[in-house]
Amino acid sequence: MNSIDTQPAASWKRRFRATNLSGQIAPRDLARGMVLSNQSGVAQLYAWNTTSGQLTQLTHTPEGKPNGFLSSDGRFVYYFEDTQGNEIGRYVRVPFAGGQPQNITPGMDPYASLSFNTSRDDRAVGFTTADQHGFRIHTVRQDAQAELQVPQLLFQSRSFSTGPLFSADASCAVVATTEGTSGLNFRCIAFDAVSGTQLATLAEDDGYTVEPDLFSPLAGDLRMLAISNRGGVKRPLLWDIRTGARSDLALGDLVGDVEIMDWSPDGEQVLLLQISQAVHQLYRYDLASATLTQLEHPAGTVFGAFYGPQGEIWANWQSSAHPPQVIALGSGSRVILAAGDVPPSPSWRSVQFPSTGGVIIQGWLAVPDGPGPFPTILETHGGPTFAMTNVYHAGGHAWVDHGFAFLTINYRGSTTFGREFEQSIWGDLGHWEIDDMVAARDFLLREGVADPAQILLTGWSYGGYLTLQALGKRPDLWAGGMAGIAIADWAMQYEDSAETLKGYQVAIFGGTPDEKPDAYAAASPITYAEHVSAPVLVIQGSNDTRCPARPMRKYEQRLRQLGKQIEVEWFEAGHGSYVVEQSIAHQELMLRFAMRILG
């Protein structure tokens, strides 16, 4: 281990401060776009003149604004306005040129929401809200003068639901719901977006999912691209709502999951993203000829690709050695919006190892210079419906800078590794994931990477939960744990979390705490509090409605009563920090904790 570099210009701090950018373009005005960037020191939304490259800051919230939605004509940027990141509030919009936010739902009480969309012709916007009665999907019509009408209820269900997605001319709206399915499996329901009349449904057999993704860009065309896992992996299909016909895209022997990125303005081609063993590759698919063309781009991760000016394809790209930026695909991958410079950073190496039942687990490994074994950080990502890919990770590099090996894994429950892999944890959270963490430890020891007495756990959100769960279920294996915005008691979390997350929780557990008390107890770190033997550091947001404060306060109290070593650092925000200096402070806190307990 190296002593902590506390200098203001320390390499590890410069990586956190490097400008990150990701963008999207208005499909009906390619000169206008929207960018999410941390260039002010806090993640905020910017209007983007794609011709000049000029960025104009639109949001100024102290805790940051991590998500926004650009209207198709580029006239407005929509975002969710809440209180200190608590994710309870209302949707607002600001003009592209900037100005005061306009509440688009003035007659509604504050709500929680997880989805928002606009139609290509901007005649409609839609969003999902959730309350004690379940999920409600609303539409708001907009006239030629951009005046918004009163929200109308399109669909409601007690089951987890999202949407709507609109056809190009806003005549049709499609929602996704788990009503009538098991777990987090969805089916699609299409409605007349004006009258609310149900038009069609698309569903798979029980145990499988089909989710709406993108409508045709052509007015009057009711074809939609959706994603199904009927074949064991997620693949795109074309659904004609008018006729009911569905057809899978002919992808030949392509392996892994395939996601939809964009549909060309002429309706003839689709951009696809293949994800195989956490590696990203873009393709262009011609609908008429059913041909697939691999696109040239650097190795790394693509979080969104779209058709840009002059027919170019632009992508939000990053890698473990390079912060997020916007590039144009092709020879040389021209940079459209450049990220900030960073010190040289080691590239991650993809690794695989067996876990219980012979299941193969994939992860990303980085090690410091010199011979091992090293003190080692084992990270688990959030979600669990997520996968860790070759991404820029300032925190991971900070550990390597200070002499630690760093391994982040895609445990069972992660997406893009197939249906069985993802669904294996449903109803049994915190079981198979811990097996995979133990298997990761065994791999690190076999390879001579880790010192067995110096392996620490870390993760945020669901990854923070797994950190606490592993400390309690396998206390003999870990030197300590650092959990961010973590879950400590699933039943209490259900009582306190936003209604959107309650619906998600019911779906993934297969019931409420009253209906599945044993499953909730077995999945909760507080159940294993008496077994914890290693020191614990928790970093928790006091305004978080996804991982609320009360369960963590109860967990802290319980560990202290048992004489365990626990430190809890509270910060004034919701589910995570989007303030650069706060992220640096949290990383330094973890570095000091790790070095103190390892001596």
C-alpha positions in Angstrom: 0.0 0.0 0.0 1.1 3.6 -0.7 0.3 6.4 1.7 -2.6 8.6 0.7 -1.7 11.4 -1.8 -3.6 14.3 -0.3 -2.2 16.9 -2.7 -4.9 18.9 -4.5 -3.4 17.9 -7.9 -3.0 14.2 -6.9 -3.5 11.9 -10.0 -6.4 10.1 -8.4 -8.2 13.4 -7.7 -7.6 14.7 -11.2 -9.4 11.6 -12.5 -12.5 12.5 -10.5 -12.4 16.1 -11.7 -11.9 15.3 -15.4 -14.8 16.6 -17.5 -17.3 13.8 -18.5 -19.8 14.4 -21.3 -22.7 12.4 -22.7 -25.2 13.7 -25.3 -28.3 13.3 -27.3 -29.6 15.1 -30.4 -33.0 16.3 -31.2 -34.1 14.1 -34.2 -36.1 16.9 -35.8 -33.4 19.6 -35.4 -30.0 18.1 -35.6 -28.4 21.4 -34.7 -29.7 21.0 -31.2 -28.8 18.6 -28.5 -28.6 18.1 -24.8 -25.5 17.2 -22.7 -25.0 15.8 -19.2 -21.7 17.0 -17.9 -19.8 17.5 -14.6 -17.7 20.4 -16.1 -19.0 22.8 -13.4 -18.0 20.4 -10.6 -21.5 19.1 -10.4 -23.4 16.9 -12.9 -25.8 19.3 -14.7 -27.8 19.5 -17.9 -26.6 21.7 -20.9 -28.2 22.9 -24.1 -25.8 21.8 -26.9 -25.3 23.6 -30.2 -24.1 20.7 -32.3 -22.8 23.0 -35.1 -20.6 25.2 -32.9 -20.1 22.8 -30.0 -21.3 25.5 -27.5 -22.8 24.3 -24.2 -25.2 26.4 -22.2 -25.9 25.3 -18.6 -29.6 24.8 -18.0 -29.7 23.4 -14.4 -28.0 24.6 -11.3 -29.1 22.3 -8.6 -26.6 22.0 -5.7 -26.9 18.2 -5.6 -26.7 17.8 -9.4 -29.2 16.7 -12.1 -28.2 13.3 -13.5 -31.0 12.9 -16.1 -32.9 14.9 -18.7 -35.0 14.5 -21.8 -34.8 16.6 -25.0 -37.9 17.3 -27.0 -37.7 16.0 -30.6 -37.7 19.5 -32.0 -35.0 20.6 -29.5 -37.2 23.5 -28.1 -37.3 22.1 -24.5 -35.3 20.1 -22.0 -37.4 18.2 -19.5 -36.2 16.9 -16.2 -37.5 15.8 -12.8 -37.4 18.5 -10.1 -37.2 17.2 -6.5 -35.9 18.2 -3.1 -32.2 17.4 -2.5 -32.3 14.3 -4.6 -35.2 12.6 -2.9 -36.8 11.7 -6.2 -40.2 12.9 -5.1 -41.3 15.9 -7.1 -42.6 16.8 -10.6 -41.5 17.1 -14.2 -40.5 20.5 -15.5 -39.1 21.9 -18.7 -36.9 24.7 -19.7 -36.4 26.3 -23.1 -33.3 25.4 -25.1 -32.1 29.0 -24.6 -32.5 28.7 -20.8 -34.9 30.2 -18.4 -37.2 29.4 -15.5 -38.4 25.8 -15.3 -42.1 25.3 -16.1 -44.1 22.7 -14.1 -45.8 20.5 -16.7 -48.1 18.9 -14.1 -49.3 21.9 -12.0 -52.5 20.2 -10.8 -50.8 17.1 -9.5 -49.3 16.5 -6.0 -45.6 15.6 -5.9 -45.0 12.1 -7.2 -42.2 9.5 -7.8 -41.5 8.5 -11.3 -39.1 6.2 -13.2 -40.0 6.9 -16.9 -40.6 9.8 -19.2 -41.0 10.0 -23.0 -42.0 12.4 -25.8 -43.4 11.7 -29.2 -41.3 12.4 -32.3 -43.8 15.1 -33.4 -43.8 16.6 -29.9 -47.6 16.5 -29.7 -47.5 14.4 -26.6 -45.3 13.7 -23.5 -45.9 10.8 -21.2 -44.7 9.6 -17.8 -45.3 7.1 -15.0 -46.2 7.9 -11.4 -46.6 5.6 -8.5 -48.5 6.0 -5.2 -50.1 3.7 -2.6 -52.6 2.6 -5.2 -50.0 1.4 -7.7 -48.6 2.7 -11.0 -50.3 5.2 -13.2 -49.2 6.1 -16.8 -50.2 9.6 -18.0 -50.2 11.4 -21.3 -50.0 15.2 -21.8 -51.0 16.6 -25.2 -49.2 19.7 -26.6 -50.6 22.1 -29.2 -48.9 23.8 -32.1 -47.9 26.7 -29.8 -46.2 24.3 -27.4 -49.0 24.8 -24.8 -49.4 21.7 -22.6 -52.9 20.4 -21.8 -54.1 18.7 -18.6 -52.5 15.2 -18.0 -54.8 12.3 -18.9 -54.6 8.9 -17.3 -53.9 6.2 -19.9 -53.2 3.1 -17.8 -53.0 2.0 -14.2 -52.0 -1.2 -12.4 -50.9 -2.3 -9.0 -48.0 -4.1 -10.7 -44.7 -2.6 -11.7 -45.3 -0.7 -14.9 -43.4 1.9 -17.1 -44.0 4.0 -20.2 -45.5 5.2 -22.4 -43.6 5.1 -25.7 -45.3 7.1 -28.5 -45.6 6.4 -32.2 -44.0 9.2 -34.3 -47.3 11.0 -34.8 -48.5 10.5 -31.2 -51.5 8.4 -32.3 -50.4 5.3 -30.4 -48.9 4.7 -27.0 -47.4 1.5 -25.6 -46.8 0.7 -21.9 -44.8 -2.1 -20.3 -46.3 -3.9 -17.3 -45.5 -6.9 -15.1 -49.3 -7.4 -14.6 -50.2 -11.0 -15.4 -46.5 -12.1 -15.5 -44.0 -13.4 -12.9 -41.1 -11.6 -11.4 -39.8 -8.7 -13.5 -41.1 -10.1 -16.8 -43.0 -7.5 -18.8 -45.7 -7.6 -21.5 -46.6 -4.7 -23.9 -50.0 -3.1 -24.2 -50.8 -0.6 -27.1 -53.4 2.1 -26.8 -54.9 4.8 -29.0 -53.1 7.7 -27.4 -56.1 10.1 -27.7 -59.1 7.9 -26.8 -57.3 5.5 -24.5 -58.8 2.5 -26.4 -56.7 -0.6 -26.1 -55.4 -1.7 -29.5 -53.1 -4.7 -29.1 -51.0 -6.7 -26.7 -47.6 -8.5 -27.0 -46.6 -11.1 -24.5 -44.3 -14.1 -24.1 -44.9 -17.3 -22.2 -44.7 -17.2 -18.5 -41.1 -16.8 -17.3 -40.1 -14.7 -20.3 -40.2 -10.9 -21.0 -40.9 -8.6 -23.9 -40.3 -4.9 -23.5 -41.2 -2.0 -25.8 -38.2 -0.1 -27.0 -38.6 2.3 -30.0 -41.2 3.2 -32.5 -40.6 3.8 -36.2 -39.6 7.4 -37.0 -42.2 7.6 -39.8 -45.6 9.2 -39.2 -48.5 6.7 -39.5 -46.2 3.7 -39.1 -47.2 1.7 -36.1 -44.2 -0.7 -36.2 -42.3 -0.9 -33.0 -39.0 -2.5 -32.0 -39.2 -4.5 -28.8 -36.8 -6.7 -26.9 -37.6 -10.3 -25.9 -35.6 -13.0 -24.0 -37.6 -15.9 -25.4 -34.5 -17.4 -26.8 -32.5 -17.2 -23.6 -30.8 -13.9 -24.4 -32.3 -10.5 -25.1 -32.9 -9.9 -28.8 -34.8 -7.3 -30.9 -38.1 -8.0 -32.7 -40.4 -6.0 -34.9 -44.0 -5.7 -33.8 -46.6 -4.3 -36.2 -49.4 -3.0 -33.8 -51.8 -2.5 -36.7 -51.6 -6.1 -37.9 -50.4 -7.9 -34.8 -47.5 -9.5 -36.8 -44.1 -9.9 -35.1 -40.8 -11.0 -36.5 -37.4 -11.4 -35.0 -34.5 -9.6 -36.6 -32.2 -12.0 -38.4 -29.0 -11.7 -36.5 -27.4 -15.0 -37.6 -24.8 -16.4 -35.1 -24.4 -13.2 -33.1 -23.9 -14.2 -29.5 -25.0 -12.4 -26.3 -27.6 -9.8 -25.7 -28.5 -7.3 -28.4 -30.0 -3.9 -27.6 -31.6 -1.2 -29.8 -29.8 2.2 -30.0 -31.7 4.1 -32.7 -33.8 3.9 -35.9 -32.6 5.8 -39.0 -34.7 8.9 -39.9 -35.7 7.2 -43.2 -36.9 4.1 -41.3 -34.6 1.8 -43.3 -31.9 0.9 -40.8 -31.5 0.2 -37.1 -28.5 0.7 -34.8 -27.9 -2.3 -32.6 -25.5 -2.9 -29.7 -24.2 -6.4 -29.0 -23.1 -7.1 -25.4 -21.3 -10.4 -25.0 -19.3 -11.1 -21.8 -19.6 -7.4 -20.9 -18.0 -6.3 -24.2 -19.8 -3.8 -26.4 -19.9 -3.8 -30.2 -22.2 -1.7 -32.5 -23.9 -2.9 -35.6 -26.1 -1.4 -38.4 -29.0 -3.6 -39.4 -30.8 -3.1 -42.8 -34.5 -4.0 -42.4 -35.2 -4.6 -46.1 -32.3 -6.9 -46.8 -32.0 -8.3 -43.2 -28.2 -7.7 -43.3 -26.0 -6.9 -40.4 -22.9 -4.7 -40.6 -20.3 -4.4 -37.9 -19.3 -0.7 -37.1 -15.9 0.5 -36.3 -15.3 2.1 -32.9 -12.7 1.9 -30.1 -12.9 -0.8 -27.5 -14.9 0.3 -24.5 -18.5 1.0 -23.5 -21.2 2.7 -25.6 -24.0 4.2 -23.5 -26.2 5.4 -26.4 -25.6 5.8 -30.1 -27.7 7.8 -32.6 -27.9 9.2 -36.1 -26.3 12.6 -36.3 -25.8 15.3 -38.9 -24.8 14.3 -42.5 -25.8 10.8 -41.8 -23.0 10.2 -39.3 -23.4 7.9 -36.3 -22.5 9.5 -33.0 -22.0 7.6 -29.8 -21.5 8.2 -26.1 -18.2 6.3 -25.5 -15.9 5.6 -22.6 -13.4 3.1 -21.5 -11.5 2.2 -18.2 -8.7 4.5 -19.3 -10.8 7.3 -20.8 -13.7 9.5 -19.4 -17.0 9.6 -21.3 -17.1 11.7 -24.4 -19.1 11.9 -27.7 -17.5 10.5 -30.8 -18.4 10.0 -34.5 -18.0 6.4 -35.6 -15.7 5.5 -38.5 -12.0 5.4 -39.2 -10.3 7.2 -36.3 -13.5 7.8 -34.4 -13.6 11.6 -34.6 -14.2 13.3 -31.3 -17.3 15.5 -31.2 -17.3 16.6 -27.6 -14.0 15.9 -25.8 -13.7 14.7 -22.2 -11.0 16.2 -19.9 -7.5 15.0 -19.9 -6.6 12.4 -17.2 -3.3 10.9 -16.0 -2.4 7.6 -17.6 -4.7 4.9 -16.2 -4.3 1.1 -16.5 -6.8 -0.6 -18.7 -9.0 -3.2 -17.1 -8.5 -6.9 -18.1 -11.6 -9.1 -18.5 -11.4 -12.3 -16.4 -13.6 -15.3 -15.9 -13.8 -17.9 -13.1 -16.2 -20.7 -12.0 -18.7 -20.3 -9.1 -21.0 -22.7 -7.4 -22.9 -25.0 -9.8 -20.3 -24.4 -12.5 -21.6 -21.0 -13.4 -19.0 -18.8 -15.0 -18.6 -15.3 -13.6 -17.0 -12.5 -15.5 -15.2 -9.5 -14.0 -12.7 -6.7 -14.7 -9.3 -6.7 -13.0 -6.7 -4.0 -12.6 -3.5 -4.4 -10.6 -0.7 -2.0 -9.5 2.9 -2.3 -10.7 5.1 -4.8 -9.1 4.7 -8.4 -7.8 1.7 -9.5 -5.9 0.0 -10.5 -3.8 -1.6 -7.1 -3.1 -4.2 -5.8 -0.7 -7.4 -6.1 -2.8 -10.7 -4.4 -3.3 -13.6 -6.6 -4.5 -16.4 -4.5 -5.9 -20.0 -5.4 -6.6 -22.0 -3.1 -8.9 -25.5 -1.6 -8.2 -28.7 -2.8 -9.7 -28.9 -5.7 -9.6 -30.4 -5.1 -13.1 -27.1 -3.8 -14.5 -23.8 -5.1 -15.8 -20.3 -3.7 -15.2 -18.6 -3.1 -18.6 -15.3 -1.5 -19.6 -16.2 1.9 -18.1 -14.3 4.9 -16.7 -14.0 4.3 -13.0 -12.1 7.0 -11.1 -12.7 5.2 -7.8 -11.2 2.0 -9.1 -8.1 3.8 -10.4 -7.7 5.5 -7.0 -7.3 2.1 -5.3 -4.7 1.0 -7.9 -2.8 4.3 -7.5 -2.5 3.4 -3.8 -1.2 -0.1 -4.3 -4.4 -2.1 -4.2 -5.6 -4.6 -6.8 -9.2 -3.9 -7.9 -11.7 -6.5 -9.1 -15.3 -5.7 -10.0 -17.6 -8.6 -10.9 -20.8 -9.3 -12.7 -22.4 -11.6 -10.2 -25.6 -13.7 -10.8 -28.5 -11.3 -11.3 -26.5 -9.0 -13.6 -28.0 -8.3 -17.0 -26.7 -9.3 -20.5 -25.5 -12.7 -19.4 -28.6 -14.5 -20.3 -32.1 -15.1 -18.9 -31.2 -17.8 -16.5 -28.2 -15.9 -15.1 -30.3 -12.8 -14.5 -33.4 -14.4 -13.1 -31.5 -16.9 -10.8 -31.6 -14.5 -7.9 -35.3 -13.6 -8.1 -37.1 -14.4 -4.9 -33.7 -15.4 -3.3 -31.7 -12.2 -3.1 -28.3 -12.1 -1.4 -27.7 -15.9 -1.8 -26.1 -16.7 -5.2 -24.4 -13.3 -5.4 -22.5 -14.1 -2.2 -21.4 -17.4 -3.7 -20.0 -15.5 -6.6 -18.1 -13.1 -4.3 -16.6 -16.0 -2.6 -15.6 -17.5 -6.0 -14.0 -14.2 -6.9 -11.9 -14.3 -3.7 -10.9 -17.9 -4.6 -9.9 -16.7 -8.1 -7.8 -13.8 -6.6 -5.9 -16.2 -4.4 -5.3 -18.8 -7.1 -3.9 -16.2 -9.4 -1.6 -14.8 -6.7 -3.3 -11.4 -6.9 -4.6 -11.0 -3.4 -3.3 -11.4 0.1 -6.0 -13.5 1.8 -5.9 -11.4 5.0 -6.3 -8.1 3.0 -9.4 -8.4 0.9 -12.0 -5.7 1.4 -15.5 -5.4 -0.1 -17.1 -2.4 -1.5 -20.1 -1.3 -3.6 -22.9 1.2 -3.9 -26.6 0.7 -3.8 -27.3 -3.0 -4.5 -23.5 -3.4 -4.4 -23.4 -1.8 -1.0 -26.1 -4.2 0.1 -24.1 -7.2 -1.1 -21.1 -5.8 0.8 -23.1 -5.9 4.1 -24.7 -9.2 3.2 -21.3 -10.9 2.6 -19.8 -9.4 5.8 -22.6 -11.2 7.7 -22.9 -14.4 5.8 -19.2 -15.1 5.2 -17.5 -13.1 8.0 -14.3 -15.2 8.0 -13.3 -14.2 4.5 -13.1 -10.4 4.5 -10.8 -7.8 6.2 -13.5 -5.1 6.0 -16.3 -3.6 4.0 -17.2 -0.2 2.6 -20.9 0.1 1.6 -22.4 3.2 -0.1 -26.1 4.0 -0.1 -26.8 0.4 1.0 -29.8 -1.7 1.9 -29.7 -3.2 5.4 -33.3 -4.4 6.0 -35.5 -5.2 3.0 -38.8 -5.2 5.0 -38.1 -1.8 6.6 -36.9 -0.6 3.2 -40.3 -1.6 1.7 -42.1 0.5 4.4 -40.0 3.6 3.7 -39.1 3.7 0.1 -40.8 5.5 -2.8 -43.8 3.7 -4.4 -41.8 3.1 -7.6 -39.3 1.1 -5.7 -41.9 -0.8 -3.7 -43.3 -2.1 -7.0 -39.9 -3.1 -8.2 -39.2 -4.9 -4.8 -42.5 -6.8 -5.0 -41.7 -8.0 -8.5 -38.1 -9.2 -7.7 -39.1 -10.8 -4.4 -42.4 -12.3 -5.7 -44.4 -10.6 -3.0 -44.5 -8.1 -0.2 -42.8 -8.5 3.2 -46.1 -9.8 4.6 -46.4 -12.3 1.8 -42.7 -13.4 1.8 -41.4 -12.8 5.3 -38.8 -15.6 5.2 -37.4 -14.4 1.9 -37.1 -10.8 3.1 -35.4 -11.9 6.3 -33.0 -14.2 4.6 -32.0 -11.4 2.2 -31.4 -8.7 4.9 -28.0 -7.9 6.3 -29.4 -7.0 9.6 -30.4 -10.7 10.0 -26.7 -11.6 10.1 -25.5 -8.7 12.2 -24.3 -10.8 15.1 -21.9 -12.7 12.8 -20.1 -9.6 11.4 -16.5 -9.6 12.6 -14.7 -7.1 10.2 -14.9 -3.3 10.5 -17.7 -1.7 8.4 -17.8 1.8 6.8 -21.2 3.0 5.5 -21.7 6.2 3.4 -25.4 6.9 3.2 -27.6 9.7 1.7 -30.0 11.2 4.2 -32.6 12.1 1.5 -32.5 8.7 -0.3 -35.9 7.2 -1.1 -34.4 4.2 -2.8 -32.3 3.1 0.1 -33.9 5.1 2.9 -32.2 6.3 6.1 -34.2 4.5 8.8 -33.1 0.9 8.0 -29.4 2.0 8.0 -29.8 3.8 11.3 -31.3 0.6 12.7 -28.5 -1.5 11.3 -25.9 0.8 12.8 -27.6 0.7 16.2 -27.8 -3.1 16.1 -24.0 -3.5 15.3 -23.1 -1.0 18.0 -25.2 -2.9 20.5 -23.3 -6.1 19.5 -20.0 -4.4 20.0 -19.1 -4.4 16.3 -16.9 -1.8 14.5 -19.1 0.4 12.3 -18.7 4.0 11.0 -21.5 5.8 9.2 -20.9 8.9 7.1 -24.2 10.7 6.2 -24.4 13.2 3.3 -27.2 15.6 2.4 -28.4 14.1 -0.9 -30.4 11.2 -2.3 -29.3 8.1 -4.1 -25.7 9.0 -4.7 -23.6 12.1 -5.1 -23.2 14.0 -8.3 -20.9 16.6 -6.7 -17.2 16.0 -7.7 -15.6 17.2 -4.6 -18.0 15.1 -2.5 -17.1 12.0 -4.5 -13.4 12.8 -3.8 -14.1 13.2 -0.1 -15.9 9.8 0.0 -13.1 8.1 -1.8 -10.5 9.6 0.6 -12.7 8.4 3.5 -12.6 4.9 2.1 -8.9 5.0 1.5 -8.2 6.1 5.1 -10.6 3.4 6.4 -8.9 0.7 4.4 -5.4 1.7 5.3 -6.2 2.0 9.0 -7.7 -1.5 9.3 -5.0 -3.1 7.2 -2.3 -1.4 9.2 
